[in-house]
Amino acid sequence: MLSGARGRLASALQGTSAAPYAVACRCLHASGSRPLADQSSKTEEPPRAFDPALLEFLVCPLSKKPLRYEASTNELINEDLGIAYPIIDGIPNMIPQAARMTHQSKK
């Protein structure tokens, strides 16, 4: 569904003087997706839980080593580098800039 919306957005933006945001909202609305403003009226859903089975496939993007899931902080931990990647709505944020240091590395 996203690729269809992207194609409609690209074709709608060609040769138009409308604001890109307005065109994007119309295309997403036509595809069945709702813009962010419409989602505020939606009832709050509980956050999704992380599936520990993903640990079989996920590795640290910096060291390429396996990660450990810490349920109490809802993070993926790299013990070697001392960094923790947050998990938001069940989705690990594996961007190194989003990670936090868990301890000071000894040099």
C-alpha positions in Angstrom: 0.0 0.0 0.0 2.9 2.4 0.7 4.5 2.0 -2.7 1.1 2.8 -4.3 0.8 5.9 -2.2 4.4 6.9 -3.1 3.7 6.6 -6.8 0.5 8.6 -6.5 2.4 11.3 -4.6 5.1 11.5 -7.2 2.7 11.8 -10.0 0.6 14.3 -8.1 3.6 16.5 -7.4 4.6 16.7 -11.0 3.3 19.9 -12.7 1.4 21.2 -9.6 1.8 24.5 -7.8 0.1 23.1 -4.6 2.1 22.8 -1.4 3.8 19.3 -1.2 2.3 18.7 2.3 -1.3 19.2 1.0 -0.6 16.9 -1.9 0.9 14.3 0.4 -2.2 14.5 2.7 -4.6 14.0 -0.2 -2.6 11.0 -1.6 -2.4 9.4 1.8 -6.0 10.0 2.5 -6.9 8.4 -0.9 -4.7 5.4 -0.1 -6.5 4.7 3.2 -3.8 6.1 5.4 -4.6 8.9 7.7 -2.4 12.0 8.2 -0.9 12.7 11.6 -3.5 15.3 12.5 -6.3 12.7 12.1 -4.6 10.2 14.4 -4.8 12.4 17.5 -8.5 11.7 17.8 -7.8 7.9 17.8 -8.0 6.1 21.1 -4.6 5.5 22.7 -3.3 1.9 22.1 -1.0 0.2 24.5 2.6 0.1 23.3 3.7 -3.0 21.4 6.0 -5.4 23.2 9.4 -6.3 21.8 9.6 -9.8 20.4 12.7 -11.5 21.8 12.8 -13.9 18.9 14.3 -10.9 16.9 17.5 -11.2 18.9 18.4 -14.1 16.7 18.7 -11.7 13.7 19.6 -8.3 15.3 23.2 -7.3 15.9 24.8 -4.0 17.0 25.3 -1.8 13.9 28.7 -0.6 15.2 30.3 -3.8 16.4 28.2 -6.4 14.6 28.0 -8.4 17.8 24.8 -9.9 19.4 22.7 -7.8 21.7 21.0 -8.6 25.0 17.4 -7.6 25.7 16.8 -5.8 29.0 13.1 -5.9 29.8 13.3 -3.6 32.8 14.6 -0.7 30.7 13.1 -1.9 27.4 16.5 -1.6 25.6 18.9 -3.7 23.6 22.3 -3.8 25.3 25.7 -4.2 23.7 27.9 -5.2 26.7 31.2 -4.9 24.8 30.7 -1.2 23.8 28.6 -0.3 26.8 25.7 1.1 24.8 21.9 0.6 24.9 19.5 1.0 22.0 15.9 2.1 23.0 12.9 0.1 21.9 9.9 2.3 21.0 6.5 0.7 20.4 8.2 -2.7 20.0 10.6 -1.5 17.3 14.3 -1.2 18.2 15.9 2.1 17.3 19.3 0.9 16.1 20.6 4.3 15.1 23.9 4.8 16.9 23.1 8.4 17.7 19.9 7.3 19.6 21.9 4.9 21.8 22.9 5.8 25.3 26.1 4.9 27.2 25.5 2.4 29.9 29.0 2.7 31.6 32.3 4.5 31.0 34.7 2.6 28.8 38.2 2.1 30.2 41.0 3.2 27.9 
